[in-house]
Structure formats: structure tokens, C-alpha cells
């Protein structure tokens, strides 16, 4: 009787372990628009406004694949101001089509009069649809003339990088091992 109860307990724990993992987000998303900085690019510390390429619009998704497919052309709501020096976490940094990106950390790779490149990591979510998924963020803005204009075209590139959940297989093997130990113990006790 105890053996049957043990097996049922292991089966229940295994099923709970497997159902606790929903799908993580996969794919890549990028968007474009204009960024207005607080100072000339070489000494800027923040983006004061993000807009679309068309006046007054939102930045737009320019490429998307995986779970982001179908979002090309969608408007992106971006946190303003976006302070990058010092590096500042944002929750959320941006959202589009139910997806939200929380910037956890970042650092400036390049900053001069002609360009700015920032990279970082964060968490993608789409509540009720996907599990939280680690991802990367790359932001670039260019000013090929080297002048002091503050409104410049920017682009971002984000990749959701799902972790590989255990899905209960380790728990199942452990449970079966415990059952085998119990059966061996009973056989040895009976002998």
C-alpha cells in the first residue's frame, strides 16, 4: 500500500513540475525611429524623446521573427527619458504587441560624436501567454556628419534567449530511484 502511495505521489509531483513550465519567448525583434538626446552625442547621458521616422509617431518594429512575427510596422512605446549614463534599469523599457522588455543592466560600448552603441540584458514577458524569458538589448544611434544635431535615427536589436527548463525529467528519475531503493529495502528486510 505504501508503495502505491509513493508511486502516486511521485506521479503527482512530476506532473506539477512539468505543468509549471509554459513556453518561453523565442525570436528577434528590432525597431527604428528618432532619438533626441540631452546633449550632443559625444557627451549625452540620456534620450529625452523617442519618436517614429514620421513626425509625431511612435518608433516602429522594422523586423521580427519567432514569437514576435507579425509585429512589423507596429508602434513601440518606449520609456522616456531613457538614462543610459549612468546605466539605469527600466521596467519596462518598452512594450509592443503585448510583449514587454525589462532592461536589467546595460553598458556603453561606443560613444563619440558619430555614434552611440549600448548593449544590455533584460527580461521579455508577455503576461498570460509566455513565461519570462531572458533577452539581450542593443541600441545604436548614428550621426555620420559629426555635427551637434540632437535628433538622430536609432535602431535596436533584441533577442529572446529562452533557457532550457528541466520539465520534470530529473524529478522523475529521482522519484523512480527512490521507489527502487524502497523495493530493495523491503526485499532485503524480508530475506
HELIX and SHEET records of a PDB file:
HELIX    1   1 UNK A    2  UNK A   19  1                                  18    
HELIX    2   2 UNK A   41  UNK A   43  5                                   3    
HELIX    3   3 UNK A   66  UNK A   68  5                                   3    
HELIX    4   4 UNK A  169  UNK A  190  1                                  22    
SHEET    1   A10 UNK A  82  UNK A  83  0                                        
SHEET    2   A10 UNK A  46  UNK A  51 -1                                        
SHEET    3   A10 UNK A  27  UNK A  37 -1                                        
SHEET    4   A10 UNK A  59  UNK A  64 -1                                        
SHEET    5   A10 UNK A  75  UNK A  78 -1                                        
SHEET    6   A10 UNK A  90  UNK A  96 -1                                        
SHEET    7   A10 UNK A  99  UNK A 112 -1                                        
SHEET    8   A10 UNK A 115  UNK A 126 -1                                        
SHEET    9   A10 UNK A 130  UNK A 142 -1                                        
SHEET   10   A10 UNK A 151  UNK A 160 -1                                        
END                                                                             
